[in-house]
Amino acid sequence: MRELPSNVDADAVIEVGRYLDDHAKTTAVSISEAFRVVRRRVTPSRVGDTRLEELIVESAGTRHLAVLMDNR
Protein backbone atom coordinates (compact mmCIF):
# COMPACT_ATOMS: atom_id res chain seq x y z
CA MET A 1 0.00 0.00 0.00
CA ARG A 2 1.25 3.47 -0.77
CA GLU A 3 2.21 6.13 1.78
CA LEU A 4 -0.90 7.88 3.04
CA PRO A 5 -1.14 11.66 2.71
CA SER A 6 -1.00 13.65 5.94
CA ASN A 7 -4.58 14.92 5.58
CA VAL A 8 -6.22 11.48 5.44
CA ASP A 9 -8.66 10.61 8.20
CA ALA A 10 -7.09 7.86 10.33
CA ASP A 11 -10.52 6.74 11.54
CA ALA A 12 -11.58 6.10 7.94
CA VAL A 13 -8.43 4.06 7.29
CA ILE A 14 -9.06 1.96 10.40
CA GLU A 15 -12.72 1.37 9.51
CA VAL A 16 -11.89 0.37 5.94
CA GLY A 17 -9.36 -2.10 7.35
CA ARG A 18 -11.90 -3.51 9.80
CA TYR A 19 -14.54 -3.84 7.09
CA LEU A 20 -12.17 -5.66 4.75
CA ASP A 21 -10.78 -7.90 7.50
CA ASP A 22 -14.33 -9.05 8.28
CA HIS A 23 -15.22 -9.52 4.60
CA ALA A 24 -15.43 -13.04 3.15
CA LYS A 25 -12.35 -13.89 1.12
CA THR A 26 -14.32 -15.73 -1.56
CA THR A 27 -16.67 -12.91 -2.58
CA ALA A 28 -15.91 -9.61 -4.27
CA VAL A 29 -15.90 -6.44 -2.19
CA SER A 30 -18.78 -4.22 -3.28
CA ILE A 31 -17.49 -0.66 -3.42
CA SER A 32 -20.95 0.81 -2.81
CA GLU A 33 -21.57 -1.41 0.23
CA ALA A 34 -18.12 -0.77 1.70
CA PHE A 35 -18.56 2.96 1.08
CA ARG A 36 -21.95 2.97 2.81
CA VAL A 37 -20.72 1.02 5.84
CA VAL A 38 -17.56 3.08 6.32
CA ARG A 39 -19.46 6.38 5.93
CA ARG A 40 -21.99 5.22 8.54
CA ARG A 41 -19.25 4.26 11.02
CA VAL A 42 -17.07 7.34 10.50
CA THR A 43 -18.98 10.60 10.75
CA PRO A 44 -17.98 13.29 10.22
CA SER A 45 -15.11 12.38 7.98
CA ARG A 46 -12.60 14.69 6.39
CA VAL A 47 -11.87 12.24 3.61
CA GLY A 48 -13.70 12.95 0.37
CA ASP A 49 -15.77 10.45 -1.57
CA THR A 50 -13.12 9.88 -4.24
CA ARG A 51 -10.35 9.41 -1.70
CA LEU A 52 -12.47 6.99 0.32
CA GLU A 53 -13.23 4.98 -2.81
CA GLU A 54 -9.51 4.87 -3.70
CA LEU A 55 -8.67 3.79 -0.16
CA ILE A 56 -11.17 0.93 -0.31
CA VAL A 57 -9.87 -0.27 -3.68
CA GLU A 58 -6.20 -0.05 -2.68
CA SER A 59 -6.81 -1.74 0.67
CA ALA A 60 -8.79 -4.55 -0.98
CA GLY A 61 -6.03 -5.00 -3.54
CA THR A 62 -3.42 -5.24 -0.81
CA ARG A 63 -5.47 -8.02 0.77
CA HIS A 64 -5.83 -9.75 -2.65
CA LEU A 65 -9.62 -9.36 -2.60
CA ALA A 66 -11.69 -9.04 -5.75
CA VAL A 67 -13.47 -5.69 -6.13
CA LEU A 68 -16.93 -5.11 -7.57
CA MET A 69 -16.91 -1.62 -9.10
CA ASP A 70 -20.59 -0.85 -8.52
CA ASN A 71 -20.39 2.68 -7.18
CA ARG A 72 -22.09 5.32 -9.40
C-alpha positions as CSV (number, residue, x, y, z in Angstrom):
1,M,0.0,0.0,0.0
2,R,1.3,3.5,-0.8
3,E,2.2,6.1,1.8
4,L,-0.9,7.9,3.0
5,P,-1.1,11.7,2.7
6,S,-1.0,13.7,5.9
7,N,-4.6,14.9,5.6
8,V,-6.2,11.5,5.4
9,D,-8.7,10.6,8.2
10,A,-7.1,7.9,10.3
11,D,-10.5,6.7,11.5
12,A,-11.6,6.1,7.9
13,V,-8.4,4.1,7.3
14,I,-9.1,2.0,10.4
15,E,-12.7,1.4,9.5
16,V,-11.9,0.4,5.9
17,G,-9.4,-2.1,7.4
18,R,-11.9,-3.5,9.8
19,Y,-14.5,-3.8,7.1
20,L,-12.2,-5.7,4.8
21,D,-10.8,-7.9,7.5
22,D,-14.3,-9.0,8.3
23,H,-15.2,-9.5,4.6
24,A,-15.4,-13.0,3.2
25,K,-12.3,-13.9,1.1
26,T,-14.3,-15.7,-1.6
27,T,-16.7,-12.9,-2.6
28,A,-15.9,-9.6,-4.3
29,V,-15.9,-6.4,-2.2
30,S,-18.8,-4.2,-3.3
31,I,-17.5,-0.7,-3.4
32,S,-21.0,0.8,-2.8
33,E,-21.6,-1.4,0.2
34,A,-18.1,-0.8,1.7
35,F,-18.6,3.0,1.1
36,R,-22.0,3.0,2.8
37,V,-20.7,1.0,5.8
38,V,-17.6,3.1,6.3
39,R,-19.5,6.4,5.9
40,R,-22.0,5.2,8.5
41,R,-19.2,4.3,11.0
42,V,-17.1,7.3,10.5
43,T,-19.0,10.6,10.7
44,P,-18.0,13.3,10.2
45,S,-15.1,12.4,8.0
46,R,-12.6,14.7,6.4
47,V,-11.9,12.2,3.6
48,G,-13.7,13.0,0.4
49,D,-15.8,10.4,-1.6
50,T,-13.1,9.9,-4.2
51,R,-10.4,9.4,-1.7
52,L,-12.5,7.0,0.3
53,E,-13.2,5.0,-2.8
54,E,-9.5,4.9,-3.7
55,L,-8.7,3.8,-0.2
56,I,-11.2,0.9,-0.3
57,V,-9.9,-0.3,-3.7
58,E,-6.2,-0.1,-2.7
59,S,-6.8,-1.7,0.7
60,A,-8.8,-4.5,-1.0
61,G,-6.0,-5.0,-3.5
62,T,-3.4,-5.2,-0.8
63,R,-5.5,-8.0,0.8
64,H,-5.8,-9.8,-2.7
65,L,-9.6,-9.4,-2.6
66,A,-11.7,-9.0,-5.7
67,V,-13.5,-5.7,-6.1
68,L,-16.9,-5.1,-7.6
69,M,-16.9,-1.6,-9.1
70,D,-20.6,-0.9,-8.5
71,N,-20.4,2.7,-7.2
72,R,-22.1,5.3,-9.4
